[in-house]
């Protein structure tokens, strides 16, 4: 069989606070929606914004990160795979479908004052579950940048 790829990359804003639950086996699951926007001209030449909503699901450690750091308005970079599941509606008996993005990796892009309370970014192919916290000082508090300006004499070449 030929190789195939199921990869999704999204950059957008969380629409509402994530819903967190645990399965019967104790696995943490986070469900949340991410909005992405596209801008294009209509037939009259006016710019129109189009928002697309994506249903995202994160499991285990990523779900815990979502629980602790993500809330409505957070800007996220997400990588994952697309999956469609189906079930029979209990009331009508009709077949229902839901397309979701299963999150494999995420990066919080919001600053502390923009809704997110941290700067977590999970390494793309890390086998460990260590947390990387953004330890940069807030803007304007970098001691080095407050020193005298650099002149041509300071450049070594």
N, CA, C and O atoms as a GROMACS GRO file, in nm:
protein
  628
    1UNK      N    1   0.084  -0.118   0.000
    1UNK     CA    2   0.000   0.000   0.000
    1UNK      C    3   0.088   0.125   0.000
    1UNK      O    4   0.192   0.129   0.066
    2UNK      N    5   0.046   0.224  -0.074
    2UNK     CA    6   0.121   0.349  -0.082
    2UNK      C    7   0.112   0.425   0.050
    2UNK      O    8   0.014   0.414   0.124
    3UNK      N    9   0.215   0.501   0.077
    3UNK     CA   10   0.219   0.582   0.198
    3UNK      C   11   0.112   0.691   0.191
    3UNK      O   12   0.083   0.743   0.084
    4UNK      N   13   0.055   0.724   0.306
    4UNK     CA   14  -0.042   0.833   0.312
    4UNK      C   15  -0.010   0.922   0.431
    4UNK      O   16   0.066   0.884   0.520
    5UNK      N   17  -0.067   1.039   0.432
    5UNK     CA   18  -0.040   1.137   0.536
    5UNK      C   19  -0.172   1.190   0.589
    5UNK      O   20  -0.262   1.224   0.512
    6UNK      N   21  -0.184   1.197   0.721
    6UNK     CA   22  -0.299   1.257   0.786
    6UNK      C   23  -0.243   1.356   0.887
    6UNK      O   24  -0.221   1.321   1.003
    7UNK      N   25  -0.221   1.479   0.845
    7UNK     CA   26  -0.160   1.580   0.931
    7UNK      C   27  -0.236   1.711   0.916
    7UNK      O   28  -0.267   1.755   0.806
    8UNK      N   29  -0.264   1.772   1.030
    8UNK     CA   30  -0.334   1.899   1.034
    8UNK      C   31  -0.248   1.998   1.110
    8UNK      O   32  -0.193   1.965   1.215
    9UNK      N   33  -0.235   2.119   1.059
    9UNK     CA   34  -0.166   2.228   1.128
    9UNK      C   35  -0.263   2.345   1.135
    9UNK      O   36  -0.314   2.391   1.033
   10UNK      N   37  -0.288   2.392   1.257
   10UNK     CA   38  -0.381   2.503   1.278
   10UNK      C   39  -0.317   2.611   1.363
   10UNK      O   40  -0.238   2.582   1.453
   11UNK      N   41  -0.350   2.734   1.335
   11UNK     CA   42  -0.311   2.848   1.415
   11UNK      C   43  -0.436   2.932   1.432
   11UNK      O   44  -0.489   2.987   1.336
   12UNK      N   45  -0.485   2.940   1.556
   12UNK     CA   46  -0.610   3.011   1.577
   12UNK      C   47  -0.635   3.042   1.722
   12UNK      O   48  -0.546   3.030   1.807
   13UNK      N   49  -0.759   3.083   1.751
   13UNK     CA   50  -0.800   3.123   1.885
   13UNK      C   51  -0.905   3.028   1.941
   13UNK      O   52  -0.994   2.983   1.868
   14UNK      N   53  -0.894   2.998   2.070
   14UNK     CA   54  -0.988   2.910   2.138
   14UNK      C   55  -1.120   2.986   2.154
   14UNK      O   56  -1.121   3.101   2.198
   15UNK      N   57  -1.231   2.920   2.120
   15UNK     CA   58  -1.362   2.985   2.122
   15UNK      C   59  -1.428   2.992   2.258
   15UNK      O   60  -1.499   3.088   2.287
   16UNK      N   61  -1.406   2.892   2.341
   16UNK     CA   62  -1.460   2.893   2.477
   16UNK      C   63  -1.370   2.806   2.564
   16UNK      O   64  -1.288   2.730   2.512
   17UNK      N   65  -1.386   2.818   2.696
   17UNK     CA   66  -1.302   2.740   2.786
   17UNK      C   67  -1.315   2.591   2.755
   17UNK      O   68  -1.425   2.543   2.728
   18UNK      N   69  -1.204   2.518   2.757
   18UNK     CA   70  -1.205   2.375   2.726
   18UNK      C   71  -1.290   2.296   2.827
   18UNK      O   72  -1.300   2.333   2.944
   19UNK      N   73  -1.349   2.188   2.779
   19UNK     CA   74  -1.421   2.096   2.865
   19UNK      C   75  -1.326   1.981   2.898
   19UNK      O   76  -1.272   1.917   2.808
   20UNK      N   77  -1.306   1.956   3.027
   20UNK     CA   78  -1.213   1.854   3.071
   20UNK      C   79  -1.292   1.742   3.138
   20UNK      O   80  -1.382   1.768   3.218
   21UNK      N   81  -1.258   1.618   3.105
   21UNK     CA   82  -1.322   1.503   3.169
   21UNK      C   83  -1.222   1.390   3.178
   21UNK      O   84  -1.112   1.398   3.123
   22UNK      N   85  -1.259   1.286   3.248
   22UNK     CA   86  -1.176   1.166   3.258
   22UNK      C   87  -1.256   1.046   3.211
   22UNK      O   88  -1.376   1.038   3.235
   23UNK      N   89  -1.190   0.955   3.144
   23UNK     CA   90  -1.255   0.832   3.101
   23UNK      C   91  -1.266   0.738   3.220
   23UNK      O   92  -1.211   0.765   3.327
   24UNK      N   93  -1.336   0.629   3.202
   24UNK     CA   94  -1.349   0.529   3.308
   24UNK      C   95  -1.214   0.472   3.350
   24UNK      O   96  -1.197   0.431   3.464
   25UNK      N   97  -1.120   0.470   3.258
   25UNK     CA   98  -0.986   0.420   3.287
   25UNK      C   99  -0.893   0.524   3.346
   25UNK      O  100  -0.776   0.495   3.373
   26UNK      N  101  -0.943   0.647   3.365
   26UNK     CA  102  -0.862   0.752   3.426
   26UNK      C  103  -0.786   0.840   3.330
   26UNK      O  104  -0.707   0.923   3.373
   27UNK      N  105  -0.808   0.826   3.199
   27UNK     CA  106  -0.740   0.909   3.100
   27UNK      C  107  -0.806   1.047   3.096
   27UNK      O  108  -0.928   1.057   3.083
   28UNK      N  109  -0.725   1.152   3.105
   28UNK     CA  110  -0.777   1.288   3.097
   28UNK      C  111  -0.801   1.324   2.950
   28UNK      O  112  -0.717   1.297   2.864
   29UNK      N  113  -0.917   1.385   2.923
   29UNK     CA  114  -0.955   1.423   2.788
   29UNK      C  115  -0.999   1.570   2.790
   29UNK      O  116  -1.077   1.611   2.875
   30UNK      N  117  -0.948   1.648   2.695
   30UNK     CA  118  -0.988   1.789   2.680
   30UNK      C  119  -1.054   1.806   2.544
   30UNK      O  120  -0.999   1.766   2.442
   31UNK      N  121  -1.172   1.865   2.544
   31UNK     CA  122  -1.244   1.899   2.421
   31UNK      C  123  -1.256   2.050   2.413
   31UNK      O  124  -1.296   2.115   2.510
   32UNK      N  125  -1.220   2.107   2.298
   32UNK     CA  126  -1.233   2.251   2.282
   32UNK      C  127  -1.240   2.284   2.133
   32UNK      O  128  -1.206   2.202   2.048
   33UNK      N  129  -1.285   2.407   2.104
   33UNK     CA  130  -1.300   2.451   1.965
   33UNK      C  131  -1.198   2.560   1.936
   33UNK      O  132  -1.171   2.647   2.019
   34UNK      N  133  -1.141   2.553   1.816
   34UNK     CA  134  -1.042   2.651   1.771
   34UNK      C  135  -1.096   2.718   1.646
   34UNK      O  136  -1.142   2.651   1.554
   35UNK      N  137  -1.090   2.851   1.643
   35UNK     CA  138  -1.136   2.928   1.527
   35UNK      C  139  -1.017   2.970   1.443
   35UNK      O  140  -0.918   3.022   1.495
   36UNK      N  141  -1.026   2.948   1.314
   36UNK     CA  142  -0.928   3.000   1.220
   36UNK      C  143  -1.001   3.093   1.124
   36UNK      O  144  -1.120   3.075   1.099
   37UNK      N  145  -0.930   3.191   1.070
   37UNK     CA  146  -0.994   3.289   0.981
   37UNK      C  147  -0.924   3.293   0.847
   37UNK      O  148  -0.804   3.266   0.835
   38UNK      N  149  -1.001   3.328   0.748
   38UNK     CA  150  -0.949   3.345   0.613
   38UNK      C  151  -1.012   3.471   0.557
   38UNK      O  152  -1.129   3.498   0.583
   39UNK      N  153  -0.938   3.547   0.481
   39UNK     CA  154  -0.989   3.671   0.423
   39UNK      C  155  -0.976   3.661   0.272
   39UNK      O  156  -0.870   3.627   0.219
   40UNK      N  157  -1.088   3.691   0.204
   40UNK     CA  158  -1.086   3.689   0.058
   40UNK      C  159  -1.183   3.792   0.004
   40UNK      O  160  -1.273   3.838   0.076
   41UNK      N  161  -1.165   3.828  -0.121
   41UNK     CA  162  -1.253   3.928  -0.182
   41UNK      C  163  -1.379   3.861  -0.236
   41UNK      O  164  -1.374   3.750  -0.290
   42UNK      N  165  -1.491   3.930  -0.219
   42UNK     CA  166  -1.617   3.879  -0.274
   42UNK      C  167  -1.632   3.930  -0.418
   42UNK      O  168  -1.541   3.992  -0.472
   43UNK      N  169  -1.748   3.902  -0.480
   43UNK     CA  170  -1.771   3.939  -0.620
   43UNK      C  171  -1.766   4.090  -0.642
   43UNK      O  172  -1.733   4.135  -0.751
   44UNK      N  173  -1.798   4.169  -0.538
   44UNK     CA  174  -1.796   4.315  -0.550
   44UNK      C  175  -1.658   4.373  -0.519
   44UNK      O  176  -1.641   4.495  -0.526
   45UNK      N  177  -1.562   4.291  -0.484
   45UNK     CA  178  -1.428   4.338  -0.454
   45UNK      C  179  -1.407   4.377  -0.309
   45UNK      O  180  -1.302   4.432  -0.274
   46UNK      N  181  -1.505   4.349  -0.223
   46UNK     CA  182  -1.492   4.380  -0.081
   46UNK      C  183  -1.430   4.262  -0.007
   46UNK      O  184  -1.458   4.146  -0.039
   47UNK      N  185  -1.348   4.293   0.091
   47UNK     CA  186  -1.285   4.187   0.170
   47UNK      C  187  -1.387   4.126   0.265
   47UNK      O  188  -1.460   4.198   0.333
   48UNK      N  189  -1.392   3.995   0.268
   48UNK     CA  190  -1.482   3.922   0.357
   48UNK      C  191  -1.400   3.826   0.444
   48UNK      O  192  -1.315   3.753   0.394
   49UNK      N  193  -1.428   3.828   0.574
   49UNK     CA  194  -1.364   3.734   0.666
   49UNK      C  195  -1.452   3.611   0.678
   49UNK      O  196  -1.574   3.621   0.688
   50UNK      N  197  -1.389   3.496   0.677
   50UNK     CA  198  -1.461   3.370   0.694
   50UNK      C  199  -1.395   3.294   0.808
   50UNK      O  200  -1.275   3.268   0.804
   51UNK      N  201  -1.474   3.259   0.908
   51UNK     CA  202  -1.422   3.186   1.023
   51UNK      C  203  -1.462   3.040   1.012
   51UNK      O  204  -1.577   3.008   0.985
   52UNK      N  205  -1.365   2.955   1.035
   52UNK     CA  206  -1.389   2.810   1.036
   52UNK      C  207  -1.365   2.760   1.178
   52UNK      O  208  -1.264   2.794   1.240
   53UNK      N  209  -1.457   2.679   1.229
   53UNK     CA  210  -1.444   2.624   1.364
   53UNK      C  211  -1.400   2.479   1.356
   53UNK      O  212  -1.453   2.401   1.277
   54UNK      N  213  -1.301   2.443   1.438
   54UNK     CA  214  -1.245   2.309   1.441
   54UNK      C  215  -1.265   2.249   1.580
   54UNK      O  216  -1.236   2.314   1.680
   55UNK      N  217  -1.314   2.127   1.585
   55UNK     CA  218  -1.330   2.056   1.712
   55UNK      C  219  -1.200   1.982   1.742
   55UNK      O  220  -1.155   1.900   1.663
   56UNK      N  221  -1.140   2.013   1.858
   56UNK     CA  222  -1.012   1.953   1.895
   56UNK      C  223  -1.028   1.865   2.017
   56UNK      O  224  -1.109   1.893   2.105
   57UNK      N  225  -0.950   1.756   2.021
   57UNK     CA  226  -0.949   1.664   2.134
   57UNK      C  227  -0.804   1.637   2.171
   57UNK      O  228  -0.722   1.603   2.086
   58UNK      N  229  -0.773   1.653   2.300
   58UNK     CA  230  -0.638   1.624   2.350
   58UNK      C  231  -0.650   1.520   2.460
   58UNK      O  232  -0.747   1.521   2.536
   59UNK      N  233  -0.553   1.431   2.469
   59UNK     CA  234  -0.555   1.324   2.568
   59UNK      C  235  -0.433   1.332   2.660
   59UNK      O  236  -0.333   1.396   2.627
   60UNK      N  237  -0.443   1.269   2.773
   60UNK     CA  238  -0.338   1.250   2.874
   60UNK      C  239  -0.266   1.380   2.907
   60UNK      O  240  -0.330   1.477   2.950
   61UNK      N  241  -0.134   1.385   2.888
   61UNK     CA  242  -0.054   1.502   2.930
   61UNK      C  243  -0.095   1.629   2.856
   61UNK      O  244  -0.100   1.736   2.916
   62UNK      N  245  -0.124   1.619   2.727
   62UNK     CA  246  -0.167   1.737   2.653
   62UNK      C  247  -0.300   1.789   2.706
   62UNK      O  248  -0.322   1.910   2.710
   63UNK      N  249  -0.389   1.699   2.746
   63UNK     CA  250  -0.517   1.741   2.804
   63UNK      C  251  -0.494   1.815   2.936
   63UNK      O  252  -0.564   1.912   2.966
   64UNK      N  253  -0.397   1.770   3.014
   64UNK     CA  254  -0.366   1.839   3.140
   64UNK      C  255  -0.309   1.977   3.113
   64UNK      O  256  -0.340   2.072   3.185
   65UNK      N  257  -0.227   1.990   3.010
   65UNK     CA  258  -0.173   2.120   2.973
   65UNK      C  259  -0.285   2.213   2.928
   65UNK      O  260  -0.288   2.330   2.966
   66UNK      N  261  -0.376   2.160   2.848
   66UNK     CA  262  -0.492   2.240   2.805
   66UNK      C  263  -0.571   2.284   2.927
   66UNK      O  264  -0.610   2.400   2.937
   67UNK      N  265  -0.595   2.192   3.019
   67UNK     CA  266  -0.669   2.224   3.142
   67UNK      C  267  -0.603   2.337   3.220
   67UNK      O  268  -0.671   2.427   3.269
   68UNK      N  269  -0.470   2.332   3.231
   68UNK     CA  270  -0.398   2.427   3.316
   68UNK      C  271  -0.367   2.560   3.249
   68UNK      O  272  -0.355   2.661   3.318
   69UNK      N  273  -0.353   2.564   3.117
   69UNK     CA  274  -0.303   2.683   3.051
   69UNK      C  275  -0.396   2.746   2.946
   69UNK      O  276  -0.378   2.862   2.911
   70UNK      N  277  -0.492   2.671   2.895
   70UNK     CA  278  -0.572   2.720   2.783
   70UNK      C  279  -0.709   2.766   2.833
   70UNK      O  280  -0.772   2.698   2.914
   71UNK      N  281  -0.753   2.881   2.783
   71UNK     CA  282  -0.887   2.927   2.811
   71UNK      C  283  -0.938   3.005   2.691
   71UNK      O  284  -0.865   3.026   2.594
   72UNK      N  285  -1.062   3.048   2.697
   72UNK     CA  286  -1.123   3.122   2.587
   72UNK      C  287  -1.033   3.238   2.547
   72UNK      O  288  -0.986   3.314   2.632
   73UNK      N  289  -1.009   3.251   2.417
   73UNK     CA  290  -0.927   3.359   2.365
   73UNK      C  291  -0.781   3.325   2.348
   73UNK      O  292  -0.708   3.399   2.282
   74UNK      N  293  -0.734   3.215   2.406
   74UNK     CA  294  -0.594   3.176   2.392
   74UNK      C  295  -0.561   3.152   2.245
   74UNK      O  296  -0.639   3.093   2.172
   75UNK      N  297  -0.443   3.199   2.203
   75UNK     CA  298  -0.397   3.173   2.067
   75UNK      C  299  -0.308   3.050   2.071
   75UNK      O  300  -0.215   3.043   2.152
   76UNK      N  301  -0.337   2.952   1.985
   76UNK     CA  302  -0.266   2.825   1.984
   76UNK      C  303  -0.214   2.790   1.846
   76UNK      O  304  -0.274   2.823   1.743
   77UNK      N  305  -0.101   2.722   1.846
   77UNK     CA  306  -0.050   2.653   1.727
   77UNK      C  307  -0.069   2.505   1.758
   77UNK      O  308  -0.020   2.456   1.860
   78UNK      N  309  -0.138   2.434   1.670
   78UNK     CA  310  -0.173   2.294   1.696
   78UNK      C  311  -0.133   2.207   1.577
   78UNK      O  312  -0.154   2.244   1.462
   79UNK      N  313  -0.076   2.092   1.608
   79UNK     CA  314  -0.053   1.989   1.506
   79UNK      C  315  -0.128   1.865   1.551
   79UNK      O  316  -0.134   1.834   1.670
   80UNK      N  317  -0.186   1.795   1.456
   80UNK     CA  318  -0.259   1.674   1.490
   80UNK      C  319  -0.303   1.600   1.365
   80UNK      O  320  -0.249   1.620   1.256
   81UNK      N  321  -0.402   1.515   1.384
   81UNK     CA  322  -0.457   1.439   1.271
   81UNK      C  323  -0.608   1.452   1.273
   81UNK      O  324  -0.669   1.472   1.379
   82UNK      N  325  -0.668   1.441   1.156
   82UNK     CA  326  -0.813   1.453   1.145
   82UNK      C  327  -0.875   1.314   1.159
   82UNK      O  328  -0.824   1.215   1.107
   83UNK      N  329  -0.986   1.311   1.230
   83UNK     CA  330  -1.054   1.183   1.254
   83UNK      C  331  -1.204   1.209   1.257
   83UNK      O  332  -1.250   1.306   1.317
   84UNK      N  333  -1.279   1.122   1.194
   84UNK     CA  334  -1.426   1.131   1.196
   84UNK      C  335  -1.478   1.009   1.267
   84UNK      O  336  -1.442   0.896   1.235
   85UNK      N  337  -1.564   1.032   1.364
   85UNK     CA  338  -1.628   0.920   1.435
   85UNK      C  339  -1.778   0.927   1.412
   85UNK      O  340  -1.832   1.033   1.381
   86UNK      N  341  -1.844   0.814   1.428
   86UNK     CA  342  -1.988   0.810   1.405
   86UNK      C  343  -2.055   0.732   1.518
   86UNK      O  344  -1.992   0.649   1.584
   87UNK      N  345  -2.183   0.759   1.537
   87UNK     CA  346  -2.265   0.690   1.636
   87UNK      C  347  -2.411   0.704   1.596
   87UNK      O  348  -2.446   0.786   1.512
   88UNK      N  349  -2.494   0.623   1.658
   88UNK     CA  350  -2.638   0.629   1.635
   88UNK      C  351  -2.701   0.718   1.741
   88UNK      O  352  -2.680   0.698   1.860
   89UNK      N  353  -2.779   0.817   1.697
   89UNK     CA  354  -2.847   0.908   1.788
   89UNK      C  355  -2.948   0.829   1.870
   89UNK      O  356  -3.029   0.754   1.816
   90UNK      N  357  -2.943   0.846   2.003
   90UNK     CA  358  -3.032   0.771   2.092
   90UNK      C  359  -3.178   0.808   2.074
   90UNK      O  360  -3.265   0.723   2.090
   91UNK      N  361  -3.207   0.934   2.041
   91UNK     CA  362  -3.345   0.979   2.027
   91UNK      C  363  -3.405   0.946   1.891
   91UNK      O  364  -3.517   0.895   1.884
   92UNK      N  365  -3.332   0.973   1.783
   92UNK     CA  366  -3.387   0.954   1.649
   92UNK      C  367  -3.340   0.827   1.582
   92UNK      O  368  -3.402   0.780   1.486
   93UNK      N  369  -3.232   0.770   1.629
   93UNK     CA  370  -3.176   0.651   1.565
   93UNK      C  371  -3.093   0.683   1.441
   93UNK      O  372  -3.039   0.593   1.378
   94UNK      N  373  -3.084   0.811   1.407
   94UNK     CA  374  -3.009   0.853   1.288
   94UNK      C  375  -2.858   0.841   1.315
   94UNK      O  376  -2.812   0.854   1.428
   95UNK      N  377  -2.785   0.817   1.208
   95UNK     CA  378  -2.640   0.810   1.216
   95UNK      C  379  -2.586   0.952   1.229
   95UNK      O  380  -2.622   1.039   1.149
   96UNK      N  381  -2.500   0.978   1.328
   96UNK     CA  382  -2.439   1.109   1.350
   96UNK      C  383  -2.289   1.098   1.326
   96UNK      O  384  -2.228   0.993   1.350
   97UNK      N  385  -2.231   1.207   1.280
   97UNK     CA  386  -2.088   1.212   1.252
   97UNK      C  387  -2.027   1.336   1.317
   97UNK      O  388  -2.092   1.439   1.329
   98UNK      N  389  -1.902   1.323   1.359
   98UNK     CA  390  -1.829   1.437   1.415
   98UNK      C  391  -1.685   1.425   1.367
   98UNK      O  392  -1.619   1.323   1.387
   99UNK      N  393  -1.638   1.532   1.304
   99UNK     CA  394  -1.499   1.538   1.259
   99UNK      C  395  -1.420   1.617   1.362
   99UNK      O  396  -1.459   1.727   1.399
  100UNK      N  397  -1.309   1.558   1.407
  100UNK     CA  398  -1.228   1.617   1.513
  100UNK      C  399  -1.081   1.617   1.474
  100UNK      O  400  -1.037   1.539   1.389
  101UNK      N  401  -1.008   1.705   1.538
  101UNK     CA  402  -0.863   1.707   1.525
  101UNK      C  403  -0.808   1.646   1.653
  101UNK      O  404  -0.832   1.698   1.762
  102UNK      N  405  -0.735   1.535   1.642
  102UNK     CA  406  -0.669   1.473   1.757
  102UNK      C  407  -0.534   1.541   1.772
  102UNK      O  408  -0.448   1.530   1.685
  103UNK      N  409  -0.517   1.613   1.883
  103UNK     CA  410  -0.398   1.696   1.903
  103UNK      C  411  -0.277   1.608   1.938
  103UNK      O  412  -0.282   1.527   2.031
  104UNK      N  413  -0.169   1.626   1.862
  104UNK     CA  414  -0.042   1.558   1.889
  104UNK      C  415   0.059   1.652   1.951
  104UNK      O  416   0.148   1.609   2.024
  105UNK      N  417   0.046   1.781   1.921
  105UNK     CA  418   0.142   1.881   1.967
  105UNK      C  419   0.071   2.015   1.972
  105UNK      O  420  -0.013   2.045   1.887
  106UNK      N  421   0.105   2.097   2.071
  106UNK     CA  422   0.050   2.231   2.075
  106UNK      C  423   0.148   2.327   2.137
  106UNK      O  424   0.230   2.290   2.221
  107UNK      N  425   0.138   2.452   2.095
  107UNK     CA  426   0.219   2.560   2.151
  107UNK      C  427   0.125   2.674   2.186
  107UNK      O  428   0.041   2.714   2.106
  108UNK      N  429   0.142   2.727   2.306
  108UNK     CA  430   0.064   2.842   2.349
  108UNK      C  431   0.133   2.966   2.297
  108UNK      O  432   0.252   2.987   2.322
  109UNK      N  433   0.060   3.049   2.225
  109UNK     CA  434   0.119   3.168   2.165
  109UNK      C  435   0.074   3.295   2.235
  109UNK      O  436   0.132   3.402   2.211
  110UNK      N  437  -0.026   3.287   2.319
  110UNK     CA  438  -0.074   3.405   2.391
  110UNK      C  439   0.024   3.443   2.500
  110UNK      O  440   0.086   3.357   2.562
  111UNK      N  441   0.037   3.573   2.522
  111UNK     CA  442   0.118   3.620   2.633
  111UNK      C  443   0.040   3.609   2.763
  111UNK      O  444  -0.079   3.577   2.762
  112UNK      N  445   0.106   3.635   2.873
  112UNK     CA  446   0.042   3.625   3.003
  112UNK      C  447  -0.078   3.718   3.015
  112UNK      O  448  -0.177   3.685   3.080
  113UNK      N  449  -0.071   3.835   2.951
  113UNK     CA  450  -0.180   3.931   2.961
  113UNK      C  451  -0.287   3.910   2.853
  113UNK      O  452  -0.384   3.985   2.848
  114UNK      N  453  -0.270   3.810   2.768
  114UNK     CA  454  -0.365   3.786   2.660
  114UNK      C  455  -0.454   3.666   2.687
  114UNK      O  456  -0.512   3.611   2.593
  115UNK      N  457  -0.467   3.624   2.811
  115UNK     CA  458  -0.558   3.515   2.840
  115UNK      C  459  -0.489   3.390   2.886
  115UNK      O  460  -0.546   3.315   2.967
  116UNK      N  461  -0.370   3.364   2.839
  116UNK     CA  462  -0.300   3.243   2.880
  116UNK      C  463  -0.211   3.275   2.999
  116UNK      O  464  -0.158   3.386   3.009
  117UNK      N  465  -0.193   3.180   3.088
  117UNK     CA  466  -0.114   3.207   3.208
  117UNK      C  467   0.025   3.148   3.201
  117UNK      O  468   0.088   3.127   3.304
  118UNK      N  469   0.074   3.119   3.082
  118UNK     CA  470   0.208   3.063   3.074
  118UNK      C  471   0.258   3.061   2.932
  118UNK      O  472   0.189   3.105   2.840
  119UNK      N  473   0.378   3.010   2.915
  119UNK     CA  474   0.437   3.004   2.784
  119UNK      C  475   0.480   2.863   2.752
  119UNK      O  476   0.590   2.843   2.702
  120UNK      N  477   0.397   2.766   2.779
  120UNK     CA  478   0.433   2.627   2.757
  120UNK      C  479   0.441   2.598   2.609
  120UNK      O  480   0.358   2.644   2.531
  121UNK      N  481   0.540   2.523   2.570
  121UNK     CA  482   0.553   2.474   2.434
  121UNK      C  483   0.612   2.334   2.441
  121UNK      O  484   0.725   2.318   2.487
  122UNK      N  485   0.537   2.235   2.397
  122UNK     CA  486   0.584   2.098   2.402
  122UNK      C  487   0.676   2.072   2.285
  122UNK      O  488   0.637   2.099   2.171
  123UNK      N  489   0.796   2.020   2.308
  123UNK     CA  490   0.886   1.987   2.197
  123UNK      C  491   0.819   1.889   2.101
  123UNK      O  492   0.745   1.800   2.144
  124UNK      N  493   0.844   1.905   1.973
  124UNK     CA  494   0.772   1.829   1.871
  124UNK      C  495   0.787   1.678   1.886
  124UNK      O  496   0.688   1.607   1.876
  125UNK      N  497   0.906   1.628   1.909
  125UNK     CA  498   0.923   1.484   1.914
  125UNK      C  499   0.989   1.442   2.045
  125UNK      O  500   1.073   1.352   2.047
  126UNK      N  501   0.951   1.504   2.151
  126UNK     CA  502   1.010   1.474   2.280
  126UNK      C  503   0.947   1.350   2.342
  126UNK      O  504   0.824   1.336   2.343
  127UNK      N  505   1.028   1.260   2.392
  127UNK     CA  506   0.977   1.141   2.457
  127UNK      C  507   0.949   1.167   2.604
  127UNK      O  508   0.874   1.093   2.668
  128UNK      N  509   1.009   1.272   2.657
  128UNK     CA  510   0.986   1.304   2.798
  128UNK      C  511   0.866   1.394   2.813
  128UNK      O  512   0.817   1.451   2.715
  129UNK      N  513   0.818   1.406   2.936
  129UNK     CA  514   0.700   1.489   2.959
  129UNK      C  515   0.738   1.611   3.042
  129UNK      O  516   0.661   1.654   3.128
  130UNK      N  517   0.856   1.665   3.017
  130UNK     CA  518   0.897   1.783   3.091
  130UNK      C  519   0.825   1.905   3.038
  130UNK      O  520   0.789   1.910   2.921
  131UNK      N  521   0.805   2.002   3.124
  131UNK     CA  522   0.736   2.123   3.086
  131UNK      C  523   0.837   2.235   3.066
  131UNK      O  524   0.922   2.259   3.152
  132UNK      N  525   0.828   2.304   2.954
  132UNK     CA  526   0.915   2.417   2.926
  132UNK      C  527   0.834   2.544   2.949
  132UNK      O  528   0.736   2.569   2.879
  133UNK      N  529   0.874   2.621   3.045
  133UNK     CA  530   0.804   2.745   3.075
  133UNK      C  531   0.884   2.862   3.019
  133UNK      O  532   1.006   2.866   3.032
  134UNK      N  533   0.815   2.955   2.957
  134UNK     CA  534   0.879   3.074   2.903
  134UNK      C  535   0.933   3.157   3.018
  134UNK      O  536   0.856   3.212   3.097
  135UNK      N  537   1.066   3.166   3.029
  135UNK     CA  538   1.127   3.234   3.141
  135UNK      C  539   1.183   3.370   3.102
  135UNK      O  540   1.259   3.431   3.177
  136UNK      N  541   1.146   3.418   2.984
  136UNK     CA  542   1.192   3.550   2.942
  136UNK      C  543   1.125   3.656   3.028
  136UNK      O  544   1.009   3.641   3.066
  137UNK      N  545   1.198   3.763   3.059
  137UNK     CA  546   1.136   3.870   3.138
  137UNK      C  547   1.029   3.941   3.056
  137UNK      O  548   1.037   3.940   2.933
  138UNK      N  549   0.930   4.003   3.119
  138UNK     CA  550   0.830   4.079   3.044
  138UNK      C  551   0.896   4.188   2.960
  138UNK      O  552   1.006   4.234   2.993
  139UNK      N  553   0.830   4.227   2.855
  139UNK     CA  554   0.886   4.328   2.764
  139UNK      C  555   0.928   4.452   2.840
  139UNK      O  556   0.857   4.499   2.929
  140UNK      N  557   1.044   4.504   2.804
  140UNK     CA  558   1.092   4.626   2.866
  140UNK      C  559   1.172   4.604   2.993
  140UNK      O  560   1.218   4.700   3.054
  141UNK      N  561   1.191   4.479   3.035
  141UNK     CA  562   1.265   4.454   3.157
  141UNK      C  563   1.393   4.375   3.132
  141UNK      O  564   1.451   4.320   3.226
  142UNK      N  565   1.436   4.369   3.009
  142UNK     CA  566   1.560   4.301   2.974
  142UNK      C  567   1.677   4.392   3.010
  142UNK      O  568   1.693   4.498   2.949
  143UNK      N  569   1.757   4.353   3.108
  143UNK     CA  570   1.867   4.438   3.157
  143UNK      C  571   1.966   4.470   3.046
  143UNK      O  572   2.013   4.584   3.037
  144UNK      N  573   1.999   4.373   2.962
  144UNK     CA  574   2.100   4.393   2.859
  144UNK      C  575   2.056   4.501   2.760
  144UNK      O  576   2.136   4.584   2.718
  145UNK      N  577   1.927   4.500   2.724
  145UNK     CA  578   1.880   4.598   2.627
  145UNK      C  579   1.873   4.737   2.685
  145UNK      O  580   1.863   4.834   2.610
  146UNK      N  581   1.879   4.750   2.816
  146UNK     CA  582   1.875   4.881   2.880
  146UNK      C  583   2.013   4.945   2.886
  146UNK      O  584   2.025   5.063   2.920
  147UNK      N  585   2.118   4.869   2.853
  147UNK     CA  586   2.254   4.922   2.855
  147UNK      C  587   2.276   5.014   2.736
  147UNK      O  588   2.187   5.032   2.652
  148UNK      N  589   2.396   5.073   2.729
  148UNK     CA  590   2.429   5.166   2.621
  148UNK      C  591   2.413   5.100   2.486
  148UNK      O  592   2.426   4.978   2.472
  149UNK      N  593   2.385   5.181   2.385
  149UNK     CA  594   2.367   5.130   2.250
  149UNK      C  595   2.498   5.072   2.196
  149UNK      O  596   2.606   5.109   2.242
  150UNK      N  597   2.488   4.984   2.100
  150UNK     CA  598   2.605   4.923   2.037
  150UNK      C  599   2.650   5.013   1.923
  150UNK      O  600   2.568   5.059   1.843
  151UNK      N  601   2.779   5.039   1.917
  151UNK     CA  602   2.835   5.121   1.807
  151UNK      C  603   2.914   5.030   1.714
  151UNK      O  604   2.930   4.911   1.740
  152UNK      N  605   2.963   5.088   1.604
  152UNK     CA  606   3.043   5.013   1.509
  152UNK      C  607   3.170   4.960   1.572
  152UNK      O  608   3.221   4.856   1.529
  153UNK      N  609   3.223   5.030   1.673
  153UNK     CA  610   3.345   4.985   1.741
  153UNK      C  611   3.323   4.856   1.820
  153UNK      O  612   3.419   4.784   1.846
  154UNK      N  613   3.199   4.825   1.857
  154UNK     CA  614   3.169   4.705   1.933
  154UNK      C  615   3.161   4.580   1.847
  154UNK      O  616   3.166   4.468   1.899
  155UNK      N  617   3.149   4.597   1.717
  155UNK     CA  618   3.134   4.482   1.627
  155UNK      C  619   3.273   4.428   1.595
  155UNK      O  620   3.360   4.503   1.553
  156UNK      N  621   3.295   4.296   1.615
  156UNK     CA  622   3.430   4.238   1.604
  156UNK      C  623   3.478   4.217   1.460
  156UNK      O  624   3.590   4.167   1.444
  157UNK      N  625   3.405   4.249   1.359
  157UNK     CA  626   3.452   4.227   1.221
  157UNK      C  627   3.439   4.349   1.138
  157UNK      O  628   3.473   4.347   1.019
   0.00000   0.00000   0.00000
